[in-house]
């Protein structure tokens, strides 16, 4: 579920070459999700990382993310051993 959401958003990303020959990528539908790097591949990787971080912040804060829904059983608690 998360992978398909992330991949679908990454497929909407737009990229451009900046005057200093670095790359800038953004997902316009998601405010604040952008990255820049020296190569296109590095920019894509960085953009995916930014998107994943953005998504975790939204989910943790309880904000609604269009196109994504979660259902949690609040009675179950998970602990790290």
PDB file with SEQRES, HELIX, SHEET and CRYST1 records, atoms N, CA, C and O in Angstrom:
SEQRES   1 A   81  UNK UNK UNK UNK UNK UNK UNK UNK UNK UNK UNK UNK UNK          
SEQRES   2 A   81  UNK UNK UNK UNK UNK UNK UNK UNK UNK UNK UNK UNK UNK          
SEQRES   3 A   81  UNK UNK UNK UNK UNK UNK UNK UNK UNK UNK UNK UNK UNK          
SEQRES   4 A   81  UNK UNK UNK UNK UNK UNK UNK UNK UNK UNK UNK UNK UNK          
SEQRES   5 A   81  UNK UNK UNK UNK UNK UNK UNK UNK UNK UNK UNK UNK UNK          
SEQRES   6 A   81  UNK UNK UNK UNK UNK UNK UNK UNK UNK UNK UNK UNK UNK          
SEQRES   7 A   81  UNK UNK UNK                                                  
HELIX    1 AA1 UNK A    2  UNK A   10  1                                   9    
HELIX    2 AA2 UNK A   40  UNK A   61  1                                  22    
SHEET    1 AA1 3 UNK A  14  UNK A  17  0                                        
SHEET    2 AA1 3 UNK A  23  UNK A  26 -1                                        
SHEET    3 AA1 3 UNK A  34  UNK A  37 -1                                        
CRYST1    1.000    1.000    1.000  90.00  90.00  90.00 P 1           1          
ATOM      1  N   UNK A   1       0.825  -1.185   0.000  1.00  0.00           N  
ATOM      2  CA  UNK A   1       0.000   0.000   0.000  1.00  0.00           C  
ATOM      3  C   UNK A   1       0.877   1.260   0.000  1.00  0.00           C  
ATOM      4  O   UNK A   1       0.679   2.150  -0.827  1.00  0.00           O  
ATOM      5  N   UNK A   2       1.829   1.337   0.910  1.00  0.00           N  
ATOM      6  CA  UNK A   2       2.693   2.522   0.957  1.00  0.00           C  
ATOM      7  C   UNK A   2       3.563   2.620  -0.289  1.00  0.00           C  
ATOM      8  O   UNK A   2       3.745   3.702  -0.848  1.00  0.00           O  
ATOM      9  N   UNK A   3       4.092   1.489  -0.715  1.00  0.00           N  
ATOM     10  CA  UNK A   3       4.954   1.503  -1.901  1.00  0.00           C  
ATOM     11  C   UNK A   3       4.207   1.985  -3.126  1.00  0.00           C  
ATOM     12  O   UNK A   3       4.745   2.764  -3.913  1.00  0.00           O  
ATOM     13  N   UNK A   4       2.974   1.534  -3.300  1.00  0.00           N  
ATOM     14  CA  UNK A   4       2.219   1.973  -4.484  1.00  0.00           C  
ATOM     15  C   UNK A   4       1.876   3.453  -4.393  1.00  0.00           C  
ATOM     16  O   UNK A   4       1.883   4.148  -5.409  1.00  0.00           O  
ATOM     17  N   UNK A   5       1.574   3.954  -3.184  1.00  0.00           N  
ATOM     18  CA  UNK A   5       1.307   5.382  -3.011  1.00  0.00           C  
ATOM     19  C   UNK A   5       2.559   6.189  -3.353  1.00  0.00           C  
ATOM     20  O   UNK A   5       2.488   7.165  -4.101  1.00  0.00           O  
ATOM     21  N   UNK A   6       3.700   5.783  -2.806  1.00  0.00           N  
ATOM     22  CA  UNK A   6       4.957   6.495  -3.048  1.00  0.00           C  
ATOM     23  C   UNK A   6       5.315   6.461  -4.531  1.00  0.00           C  
ATOM     24  O   UNK A   6       5.678   7.485  -5.110  1.00  0.00           O  
ATOM     25  N   UNK A   7       5.212   5.289  -5.142  1.00  0.00           N  
ATOM     26  CA  UNK A   7       5.527   5.180  -6.572  1.00  0.00           C  
ATOM     27  C   UNK A   7       4.597   6.019  -7.432  1.00  0.00           C  
ATOM     28  O   UNK A   7       5.039   6.640  -8.399  1.00  0.00           O  
ATOM     29  N   UNK A   8       3.317   6.044  -7.093  1.00  0.00           N  
ATOM     30  CA  UNK A   8       2.382   6.845  -7.897  1.00  0.00           C  
ATOM     31  C   UNK A   8       2.698   8.329  -7.791  1.00  0.00           C  
ATOM     32  O   UNK A   8       2.583   9.059  -8.776  1.00  0.00           O  
ATOM     33  N   UNK A   9       3.094   8.781  -6.608  1.00  0.00           N  
ATOM     34  CA  UNK A   9       3.456  10.196  -6.443  1.00  0.00           C  
ATOM     35  C   UNK A   9       4.774  10.507  -7.150  1.00  0.00           C  
ATOM     36  O   UNK A   9       4.912  11.566  -7.763  1.00  0.00           O  
ATOM     37  N   UNK A  10       5.736   9.600  -7.070  1.00  0.00           N  
ATOM     38  CA  UNK A  10       7.017   9.821  -7.755  1.00  0.00           C  
ATOM     39  C   UNK A  10       6.834   9.875  -9.264  1.00  0.00           C  
ATOM     40  O   UNK A  10       7.582  10.564  -9.958  1.00  0.00           O  
ATOM     41  N   UNK A  11       5.845   9.153  -9.773  1.00  0.00           N  
ATOM     42  CA  UNK A  11       5.575   9.187 -11.215  1.00  0.00           C  
ATOM     43  C   UNK A  11       5.028  10.532 -11.678  1.00  0.00           C  
ATOM     44  O   UNK A  11       5.031  10.818 -12.876  1.00  0.00           O  
ATOM     45  N   UNK A  12       4.559  11.362 -10.747  1.00  0.00           N  
ATOM     46  CA  UNK A  12       4.051  12.693 -11.106  1.00  0.00           C  
ATOM     47  C   UNK A  12       5.109  13.784 -10.926  1.00  0.00           C  
ATOM     48  O   UNK A  12       4.848  14.957 -11.193  1.00  0.00           O  
ATOM     49  N   UNK A  13       6.303  13.392 -10.474  1.00  0.00           N  
ATOM     50  CA  UNK A  13       7.361  14.376 -10.215  1.00  0.00           C  
ATOM     51  C   UNK A  13       7.826  15.040 -11.510  1.00  0.00           C  
ATOM     52  O   UNK A  13       7.815  14.439 -12.585  1.00  0.00           O  
ATOM     53  N   UNK A  14       8.230  16.291 -11.367  1.00  0.00           N  
ATOM     54  CA  UNK A  14       8.815  16.995 -12.508  1.00  0.00           C  
ATOM     55  C   UNK A  14      10.241  17.395 -12.128  1.00  0.00           C  
ATOM     56  O   UNK A  14      10.537  17.698 -10.972  1.00  0.00           O  
ATOM     57  N   UNK A  15      11.105  17.386 -13.127  1.00  0.00           N  
ATOM     58  CA  UNK A  15      12.528  17.667 -12.919  1.00  0.00           C  
ATOM     59  C   UNK A  15      12.988  18.738 -13.892  1.00  0.00           C  
ATOM     60  O   UNK A  15      12.470  18.860 -15.002  1.00  0.00           O  
ATOM     61  N   UNK A  16      13.970  19.510 -13.452  1.00  0.00           N  
ATOM     62  CA  UNK A  16      14.580  20.479 -14.363  1.00  0.00           C  
ATOM     63  C   UNK A  16      16.048  20.648 -14.000  1.00  0.00           C  
ATOM     64  O   UNK A  16      16.466  20.391 -12.871  1.00  0.00           O  
ATOM     65  N   UNK A  17      16.814  21.084 -14.988  1.00  0.00           N  
ATOM     66  CA  UNK A  17      18.235  21.343 -14.781  1.00  0.00           C  
ATOM     67  C   UNK A  17      18.379  22.821 -14.423  1.00  0.00           C  
ATOM     68  O   UNK A  17      17.873  23.696 -15.125  1.00  0.00           O  
ATOM     69  N   UNK A  18      19.068  23.076 -13.337  1.00  0.00           N  
ATOM     70  CA  UNK A  18      19.289  24.450 -12.868  1.00  0.00           C  
ATOM     71  C   UNK A  18      20.512  25.050 -13.556  1.00  0.00           C  
ATOM     72  O   UNK A  18      21.304  24.319 -14.151  1.00  0.00           O  
ATOM     73  N   UNK A  19      20.676  26.370 -13.484  1.00  0.00           N  
ATOM     74  CA  UNK A  19      21.810  27.025 -14.138  1.00  0.00           C  
ATOM     75  C   UNK A  19      23.181  26.477 -13.726  1.00  0.00           C  
ATOM     76  O   UNK A  19      24.128  26.524 -14.510  1.00  0.00           O  
ATOM     77  N   UNK A  20      23.286  25.965 -12.510  1.00  0.00           N  
ATOM     78  CA  UNK A  20      24.570  25.414 -12.066  1.00  0.00           C  
ATOM     79  C   UNK A  20      24.748  23.949 -12.487  1.00  0.00           C  
ATOM     80  O   UNK A  20      25.668  23.273 -12.029  1.00  0.00           O  
ATOM     81  N   UNK A  21      23.853  23.464 -13.369  1.00  0.00           N  
ATOM     82  CA  UNK A  21      23.870  22.120 -13.942  1.00  0.00           C  
ATOM     83  C   UNK A  21      23.461  21.035 -12.939  1.00  0.00           C  
ATOM     84  O   UNK A  21      23.656  19.849 -13.203  1.00  0.00           O  
ATOM     85  N   UNK A  22      22.893  21.430 -11.789  1.00  0.00           N  
ATOM     86  CA  UNK A  22      22.336  20.455 -10.854  1.00  0.00           C  
ATOM     87  C   UNK A  22      20.869  20.223 -11.231  1.00  0.00           C  
ATOM     88  O   UNK A  22      20.316  20.937 -12.067  1.00  0.00           O  
ATOM     89  N   UNK A  23      20.260  19.237 -10.619  1.00  0.00           N  
ATOM     90  CA  UNK A  23      18.872  18.878 -10.932  1.00  0.00           C  
ATOM     91  C   UNK A  23      17.959  19.221  -9.767  1.00  0.00           C  
ATOM     92  O   UNK A  23      18.327  19.076  -8.601  1.00  0.00           O  
ATOM     93  N   UNK A  24      16.774  19.674 -10.104  1.00  0.00           N  
ATOM     94  CA  UNK A  24      15.741  19.999  -9.124  1.00  0.00           C  
ATOM     95  C   UNK A  24      14.508  19.175  -9.468  1.00  0.00           C  
ATOM     96  O   UNK A  24      14.070  19.146 -10.618  1.00  0.00           O  
ATOM     97  N   UNK A  25      13.952  18.506  -8.461  1.00  0.00           N  
ATOM     98  CA  UNK A  25      12.742  17.725  -8.675  1.00  0.00           C  
ATOM     99  C   UNK A  25      11.711  18.070  -7.626  1.00  0.00           C  
ATOM    100  O   UNK A  25      12.051  18.370  -6.481  1.00  0.00           O  
ATOM    101  N   UNK A  26      10.447  18.026  -8.019  1.00  0.00           N  
ATOM    102  CA  UNK A  26       9.383  18.309  -7.063  1.00  0.00           C  
ATOM    103  C   UNK A  26       8.127  17.535  -7.429  1.00  0.00           C  
ATOM    104  O   UNK A  26       7.921  17.133  -8.574  1.00  0.00           O  
ATOM    105  N   UNK A  27       7.303  17.344  -6.419  1.00  0.00           N  
ATOM    106  CA  UNK A  27       5.973  16.784  -6.612  1.00  0.00           C  
ATOM    107  C   UNK A  27       5.019  17.925  -6.286  1.00  0.00           C  
ATOM    108  O   UNK A  27       4.747  18.203  -5.118  1.00  0.00           O  
ATOM    109  N   UNK A  28       4.520  18.576  -7.312  1.00  0.00           N  
ATOM    110  CA  UNK A  28       3.749  19.808  -7.141  1.00  0.00           C  
ATOM    111  C   UNK A  28       2.493  19.625  -6.307  1.00  0.00           C  
ATOM    112  O   UNK A  28       2.065  20.555  -5.625  1.00  0.00           O  
ATOM    113  N   UNK A  29       1.894  18.435  -6.352  1.00  0.00           N  
ATOM    114  CA  UNK A  29       0.667  18.190  -5.597  1.00  0.00           C  
ATOM    115  C   UNK A  29       0.919  18.092  -4.094  1.00  0.00           C  
ATOM    116  O   UNK A  29      -0.020  18.163  -3.301  1.00  0.00           O  
ATOM    117  N   UNK A  30       2.171  17.932  -3.704  1.00  0.00           N  
ATOM    118  CA  UNK A  30       2.517  17.785  -2.286  1.00  0.00           C  
ATOM    119  C   UNK A  30       3.438  18.923  -1.876  1.00  0.00           C  
ATOM    120  O   UNK A  30       4.640  18.889  -2.139  1.00  0.00           O  
ATOM    121  N   UNK A  31       2.874  19.912  -1.241  1.00  0.00           N  
ATOM    122  CA  UNK A  31       3.622  21.109  -0.868  1.00  0.00           C  
ATOM    123  C   UNK A  31       4.822  20.758   0.017  1.00  0.00           C  
ATOM    124  O   UNK A  31       4.688  20.073   1.031  1.00  0.00           O  
ATOM    125  N   UNK A  32       5.981  21.238  -0.387  1.00  0.00           N  
ATOM    126  CA  UNK A  32       7.194  21.035   0.389  1.00  0.00           C  
ATOM    127  C   UNK A  32       7.983  19.793   0.022  1.00  0.00           C  
ATOM    128  O   UNK A  32       9.030  19.528   0.612  1.00  0.00           O  
ATOM    129  N   UNK A  33       7.493  19.025  -0.949  1.00  0.00           N  
ATOM    130  CA  UNK A  33       8.206  17.808  -1.356  1.00  0.00           C  
ATOM    131  C   UNK A  33       9.037  18.134  -2.583  1.00  0.00           C  
ATOM    132  O   UNK A  33       8.535  18.137  -3.707  1.00  0.00           O  
ATOM    133  N   UNK A  34      10.320  18.410  -2.354  1.00  0.00           N  
ATOM    134  CA  UNK A  34      11.241  18.734  -3.435  1.00  0.00           C  
ATOM    135  C   UNK A  34      12.655  18.319  -3.026  1.00  0.00           C  
ATOM    136  O   UNK A  34      12.936  18.098  -1.849  1.00  0.00           O  
ATOM    137  N   UNK A  35      13.524  18.220  -4.009  1.00  0.00           N  
ATOM    138  CA  UNK A  35      14.919  17.858  -3.753  1.00  0.00           C  
ATOM    139  C   UNK A  35      15.787  18.416  -4.867  1.00  0.00           C  
ATOM    140  O   UNK A  35      15.299  18.731  -5.953  1.00  0.00           O  
ATOM    141  N   UNK A  36      17.075  18.534  -4.589  1.00  0.00           N  
ATOM    142  CA  UNK A  36      18.037  18.917  -5.623  1.00  0.00           C  
ATOM    143  C   UNK A  36      19.312  18.123  -5.392  1.00  0.00           C  
ATOM    144  O   UNK A  36      19.664  17.788  -4.262  1.00  0.00           O  
ATOM    145  N   UNK A  37      19.993  17.833  -6.492  1.00  0.00           N  
ATOM    146  CA  UNK A  37      21.228  17.049  -6.424  1.00  0.00           C  
ATOM    147  C   UNK A  37      22.038  17.273  -7.693  1.00  0.00           C  
ATOM    148  O   UNK A  37      21.566  17.899  -8.643  1.00  0.00           O  
ATOM    149  N   UNK A  38      23.251  16.759  -7.698  1.00  0.00           N  
ATOM    150  CA  UNK A  38      24.148  16.957  -8.844  1.00  0.00           C  
ATOM    151  C   UNK A  38      23.797  16.099 -10.051  1.00  0.00           C  
ATOM    152  O   UNK A  38      24.154  16.440 -11.179  1.00  0.00           O  
ATOM    153  N   UNK A  39      23.091  14.974  -9.822  1.00  0.00           N  
ATOM    154  CA  UNK A  39      22.698  14.125 -10.943  1.00  0.00           C  
ATOM    155  C   UNK A  39      21.200  13.840 -10.859  1.00  0.00           C  
ATOM    156  O   UNK A  39      20.590  13.975  -9.799  1.00  0.00           O  
ATOM    157  N   UNK A  40      20.624  13.450 -11.980  1.00  0.00           N  
ATOM    158  CA  UNK A  40      19.201  13.147 -12.014  1.00  0.00           C  
ATOM    159  C   UNK A  40      18.872  11.967 -11.113  1.00  0.00           C  
ATOM    160  O   UNK A  40      17.881  12.005 -10.383  1.00  0.00           O  
ATOM    161  N   UNK A  41      19.681  10.926 -11.153  1.00  0.00           N  
ATOM    162  CA  UNK A  41      19.425   9.750 -10.313  1.00  0.00           C  
ATOM    163  C   UNK A  41      19.505  10.096  -8.830  1.00  0.00           C  
ATOM    164  O   UNK A  41      18.681   9.629  -8.042  1.00  0.00           O  
ATOM    165  N   UNK A  42      20.480  10.903  -8.444  1.00  0.00           N  
ATOM    166  CA  UNK A  42      20.593  11.322  -7.045  1.00  0.00           C  
ATOM    167  C   UNK A  42      19.397  12.173  -6.649  1.00  0.00           C  
ATOM    168  O   UNK A  42      18.906  12.071  -5.525  1.00  0.00           O  
ATOM    169  N   UNK A  43      18.934  12.999  -7.549  1.00  0.00           N  
ATOM    170  CA  UNK A  43      17.765  13.834  -7.285  1.00  0.00           C  
ATOM    171  C   UNK A  43      16.535  12.959  -7.077  1.00  0.00           C  
ATOM    172  O   UNK A  43      15.739  13.216  -6.173  1.00  0.00           O  
ATOM    173  N   UNK A  44      16.374  11.938  -7.897  1.00  0.00           N  
ATOM    174  CA  UNK A  44      15.242  11.007  -7.746  1.00  0.00           C  
ATOM    175  C   UNK A  44      15.291  10.289  -6.407  1.00  0.00           C  
ATOM    176  O   UNK A  44      14.271  10.161  -5.729  1.00  0.00           O  
ATOM    177  N   UNK A  45      16.472   9.820  -6.023  1.00  0.00           N  
ATOM    178  CA  UNK A  45      16.618   9.133  -4.732  1.00  0.00           C  
ATOM    179  C   UNK A  45      16.297  10.080  -3.581  1.00  0.00           C  
ATOM    180  O   UNK A  45      15.583   9.716  -2.647  1.00  0.00           O  
ATOM    181  N   UNK A  46      16.827  11.290  -3.654  1.00  0.00           N  
ATOM    182  CA  UNK A  46      16.579  12.269  -2.599  1.00  0.00           C  
ATOM    183  C   UNK A  46      15.102  12.635  -2.527  1.00  0.00           C  
ATOM    184  O   UNK A  46      14.554  12.801  -1.437  1.00  0.00           O  
ATOM    185  N   UNK A  47      14.460  12.760  -3.675  1.00  0.00           N  
ATOM    186  CA  UNK A  47      13.042  13.101  -3.707  1.00  0.00           C  
ATOM    187  C   UNK A  47      12.210  11.993  -3.066  1.00  0.00           C  
ATOM    188  O   UNK A  47      11.250  12.275  -2.348  1.00  0.00           O  
ATOM    189  N   UNK A  48      12.569  10.749  -3.316  1.00  0.00           N  
ATOM    190  CA  UNK A  48      11.851   9.639  -2.689  1.00  0.00           C  
ATOM    191  C   UNK A  48      12.013   9.684  -1.170  1.00  0.00           C  
ATOM    192  O   UNK A  48      11.053   9.462  -0.433  1.00  0.00           O  
ATOM    193  N   UNK A  49      13.213   9.966  -0.712  1.00  0.00           N  
ATOM    194  CA  UNK A  49      13.466  10.059   0.725  1.00  0.00           C  
ATOM    195  C   UNK A  49      12.670  11.198   1.357  1.00  0.00           C  
ATOM    196  O   UNK A  49      12.104  11.042   2.439  1.00  0.00           O  
ATOM    197  N   UNK A  50      12.629  12.334   0.681  1.00  0.00           N  
ATOM    198  CA  UNK A  50      11.847  13.472   1.175  1.00  0.00           C  
ATOM    199  C   UNK A  50      10.363  13.103   1.231  1.00  0.00           C  
ATOM    200  O   UNK A  50       9.682  13.429   2.203  1.00  0.00           O  
ATOM    201  N   UNK A  51       9.866  12.434   0.209  1.00  0.00           N  
ATOM    202  CA  UNK A  51       8.470  12.015   0.182  1.00  0.00           C  
ATOM    203  C   UNK A  51       8.166  11.056   1.330  1.00  0.00           C  
ATOM    204  O   UNK A  51       7.136  11.192   1.990  1.00  0.00           O  
ATOM    205  N   UNK A  52       9.046  10.093   1.574  1.00  0.00           N  
ATOM    206  CA  UNK A  52       8.841   9.151   2.673  1.00  0.00           C  
ATOM    207  C   UNK A  52       8.822   9.873   4.015  1.00  0.00           C  
ATOM    208  O   UNK A  52       7.968   9.593   4.856  1.00  0.00           O  
ATOM    209  N   UNK A  53       9.753  10.797   4.221  1.00  0.00           N  
ATOM    210  CA  UNK A  53       9.783  11.572   5.468  1.00  0.00           C  
ATOM    211  C   UNK A  53       8.526  12.424   5.610  1.00  0.00           C  
ATOM    212  O   UNK A  53       7.937  12.485   6.689  1.00  0.00           O  
ATOM    213  N   UNK A  54       8.116  13.078   4.532  1.00  0.00           N  
ATOM    214  CA  UNK A  54       6.907  13.908   4.529  1.00  0.00           C  
ATOM    215  C   UNK A  54       5.695  13.076   4.916  1.00  0.00           C  
ATOM    216  O   UNK A  54       4.857  13.504   5.710  1.00  0.00           O  
ATOM    217  N   UNK A  55       5.617  11.885   4.345  1.00  0.00           N  
ATOM    218  CA  UNK A  55       4.494  10.997   4.612  1.00  0.00           C  
ATOM    219  C   UNK A  55       4.460  10.571   6.076  1.00  0.00           C  
ATOM    220  O   UNK A  55       3.392  10.556   6.688  1.00  0.00           O  
ATOM    221  N   UNK A  56       5.608  10.227   6.643  1.00  0.00           N  
ATOM    222  CA  UNK A  56       5.655   9.818   8.046  1.00  0.00           C  
ATOM    223  C   UNK A  56       5.267  10.964   8.982  1.00  0.00           C  
ATOM    224  O   UNK A  56       4.592  10.740   9.987  1.00  0.00           O  
ATOM    225  N   UNK A  57       5.682  12.169   8.664  1.00  0.00           N  
ATOM    226  CA  UNK A  57       5.298  13.322   9.476  1.00  0.00           C  
ATOM    227  C   UNK A  57       3.783  13.517   9.426  1.00  0.00           C  
ATOM    228  O   UNK A  57       3.152  13.757  10.455  1.00  0.00           O  
ATOM    229  N   UNK A  58       3.206  13.416   8.243  1.00  0.00           N  
ATOM    230  CA  UNK A  58       1.757  13.584   8.091  1.00  0.00           C  
ATOM    231  C   UNK A  58       0.993  12.511   8.862  1.00  0.00           C  
ATOM    232  O   UNK A  58       0.038  12.816   9.576  1.00  0.00           O  
ATOM    233  N   UNK A  59       1.413  11.261   8.718  1.00  0.00           N  
ATOM    234  CA  UNK A  59       0.721  10.156   9.388  1.00  0.00           C  
ATOM    235  C   UNK A  59       0.862  10.286  10.901  1.00  0.00           C  
ATOM    236  O   UNK A  59      -0.113  10.122  11.634  1.00  0.00           O  
ATOM    237  N   UNK A  60       2.057  10.577  11.360  1.00  0.00           N  
ATOM    238  CA  UNK A  60       2.285  10.689  12.804  1.00  0.00           C  
ATOM    239  C   UNK A  60       1.480  11.826  13.431  1.00  0.00           C  
ATOM    240  O   UNK A  60       1.003  11.701  14.559  1.00  0.00           O  
ATOM    241  N   UNK A  61       1.329  12.917  12.714  1.00  0.00           N  
ATOM    242  CA  UNK A  61       0.589  14.056  13.255  1.00  0.00           C  
ATOM    243  C   UNK A  61      -0.920  13.898  13.092  1.00  0.00           C  
ATOM    244  O   UNK A  61      -1.694  14.728  13.569  1.00  0.00           O  
ATOM    245  N   UNK A  62      -1.333  12.822  12.413  1.00  0.00           N  
ATOM    246  CA  UNK A  62      -2.756  12.563  12.249  1.00  0.00           C  
ATOM    247  C   UNK A  62      -3.399  13.326  11.113  1.00  0.00           C  
ATOM    248  O   UNK A  62      -4.624  13.355  10.996  1.00  0.00           O  
ATOM    249  N   UNK A  63      -2.584  13.947  10.274  1.00  0.00           N  
ATOM    250  CA  UNK A  63      -3.132  14.684   9.142  1.00  0.00           C  
ATOM    251  C   UNK A  63      -3.609  13.727   8.060  1.00  0.00           C  
ATOM    252  O   UNK A  63      -3.050  12.646   7.872  1.00  0.00           O  
ATOM    253  N   UNK A  64      -4.629  14.136   7.370  1.00  0.00           N  
ATOM    254  CA  UNK A  64      -5.171  13.335   6.282  1.00  0.00           C  
ATOM    255  C   UNK A  64      -4.290  13.503   5.042  1.00  0.00           C  
ATOM    256  O   UNK A  64      -3.874  14.610   4.700  1.00  0.00           O  
ATOM    257  N   UNK A  65      -4.022  12.390   4.385  1.00  0.00           N  
ATOM    258  CA  UNK A  65      -3.249  12.386   3.148  1.00  0.00           C  
ATOM    259  C   UNK A  65      -4.168  11.867   2.058  1.00  0.00           C  
ATOM    260  O   UNK A  65      -4.580  10.707   2.092  1.00  0.00           O  
ATOM    261  N   UNK A  66      -4.493  12.710   1.095  1.00  0.00           N  
ATOM    262  CA  UNK A  66      -5.389  12.324   0.010  1.00  0.00           C  
ATOM    263  C   UNK A  66      -4.822  11.117  -0.738  1.00  0.00           C  
ATOM    264  O   UNK A  66      -3.660  11.112  -1.145  1.00  0.00           O  
ATOM    265  N   UNK A  67      -5.652  10.106  -0.907  1.00  0.00           N  
ATOM    266  CA  UNK A  67      -5.234   8.912  -1.627  1.00  0.00           C  
ATOM    267  C   UNK A  67      -4.646   7.833  -0.744  1.00  0.00           C  
ATOM    268  O   UNK A  67      -4.232   6.786  -1.241  1.00  0.00           O  
ATOM    269  N   UNK A  68      -4.601   8.070   0.563  1.00  0.00           N  
ATOM    270  CA  UNK A  68      -4.018   7.103   1.477  1.00  0.00           C  
ATOM    271  C   UNK A  68      -4.858   7.039   2.737  1.00  0.00           C  
ATOM    272  O   UNK A  68      -5.204   8.073   3.308  1.00  0.00           O  
ATOM    273  N   UNK A  69      -5.187   5.837   3.175  1.00  0.00           N  
ATOM    274  CA  UNK A  69      -5.930   5.708   4.426  1.00  0.00           C  
ATOM    275  C   UNK A  69      -5.371   4.543   5.227  1.00  0.00           C  
ATOM    276  O   UNK A  69      -4.934   3.535   4.672  1.00  0.00           O  
ATOM    277  N   UNK A  70      -5.396   4.705   6.537  1.00  0.00           N  
ATOM    278  CA  UNK A  70      -4.904   3.694   7.462  1.00  0.00           C  
ATOM    279  C   UNK A  70      -6.006   3.352   8.445  1.00  0.00           C  
ATOM    280  O   UNK A  70      -6.872   4.173   8.748  1.00  0.00           O  
ATOM    281  N   UNK A  71      -5.955   2.134   8.930  1.00  0.00           N  
ATOM    282  CA  UNK A  71      -6.863   1.715   9.982  1.00  0.00           C  
ATOM    283  C   UNK A  71      -6.018   1.027  11.044  1.00  0.00           C  
ATOM    284  O   UNK A  71      -5.368   0.017  10.777  1.00  0.00           O  
ATOM    285  N   UNK A  72      -6.035   1.586  12.254  1.00  0.00           N  
ATOM    286  CA  UNK A  72      -5.245   1.028  13.336  1.00  0.00           C  
ATOM    287  C   UNK A  72      -6.160   0.490  14.422  1.00  0.00           C  
ATOM    288  O   UNK A  72      -7.198   1.078  14.724  1.00  0.00           O  
ATOM    289  N   UNK A  73      -5.768  -0.618  14.999  1.00  0.00           N  
ATOM    290  CA  UNK A  73      -6.459  -1.156  16.161  1.00  0.00           C  
ATOM    291  C   UNK A  73      -5.742  -0.590  17.381  1.00  0.00           C  
ATOM    292  O   UNK A  73      -4.656  -1.049  17.735  1.00  0.00           O  
ATOM    293  N   UNK A  74      -6.339   0.395  18.015  1.00  0.00           N  
ATOM    294  CA  UNK A  74      -5.685   1.091  19.124  1.00  0.00           C  
ATOM    295  C   UNK A  74      -5.570   0.220  20.376  1.00  0.00           C  
ATOM    296  O   UNK A  74      -4.861   0.581  21.315  1.00  0.00           O  
ATOM    297  N   UNK A  75      -6.252  -0.912  20.398  1.00  0.00           N  
ATOM    298  CA  UNK A  75      -6.170  -1.801  21.554  1.00  0.00           C  
ATOM    299  C   UNK A  75      -4.874  -2.590  21.558  1.00  0.00           C  
ATOM    300  O   UNK A  75      -4.439  -3.057  22.611  1.00  0.00           O  
ATOM    301  N   UNK A  76      -4.254  -2.746  20.407  1.00  0.00           N  
ATOM    302  CA  UNK A  76      -3.014  -3.516  20.314  1.00  0.00           C  
ATOM    303  C   UNK A  76      -1.827  -2.584  20.454  1.00  0.00           C  
ATOM    304  O   UNK A  76      -1.773  -1.524  19.831  1.00  0.00           O  
ATOM    305  N   UNK A  77      -0.899  -2.984  21.261  1.00  0.00           N  
ATOM    306  CA  UNK A  77       0.314  -2.190  21.447  1.00  0.00           C  
ATOM    307  C   UNK A  77       1.498  -3.037  21.014  1.00  0.00           C  
ATOM    308  O   UNK A  77       1.567  -4.224  21.335  1.00  0.00           O  
ATOM    309  N   UNK A  78       2.399  -2.454  20.311  1.00  0.00           N  
ATOM    310  CA  UNK A  78       3.595  -3.138  19.869  1.00  0.00           C  
ATOM    311  C   UNK A  78       4.779  -2.542  20.619  1.00  0.00           C  
ATOM    312  O   UNK A  78       4.896  -1.325  20.762  1.00  0.00           O  
ATOM    313  N   UNK A  79       5.629  -3.401  21.082  1.00  0.00           N  
ATOM    314  CA  UNK A  79       6.810  -2.952  21.799  1.00  0.00           C  
ATOM    315  C   UNK A  79       8.039  -3.572  21.175  1.00  0.00           C  
ATOM    316  O   UNK A  79       8.015  -4.700  20.681  1.00  0.00           O  
ATOM    317  N   UNK A  80       9.096  -2.820  21.208  1.00  0.00           N  
ATOM    318  CA  UNK A  80      10.386  -3.320  20.720  1.00  0.00           C  
ATOM    319  C   UNK A  80      11.013  -4.160  21.826  1.00  0.00           C  
ATOM    320  O   UNK A  80      11.102  -3.712  22.969  1.00  0.00           O  
ATOM    321  N   UNK A  81      11.440  -5.354  21.502  1.00  0.00           N  
ATOM    322  CA  UNK A  81      12.032  -6.263  22.524  1.00  0.00           C  
ATOM    323  C   UNK A  81      13.431  -5.866  22.885  1.00  0.00           C  
ATOM    324  O   UNK A  81      14.062  -6.516  23.717  1.00  0.00           O  
TER     325      UNK A  81                                                      
END                                                                             
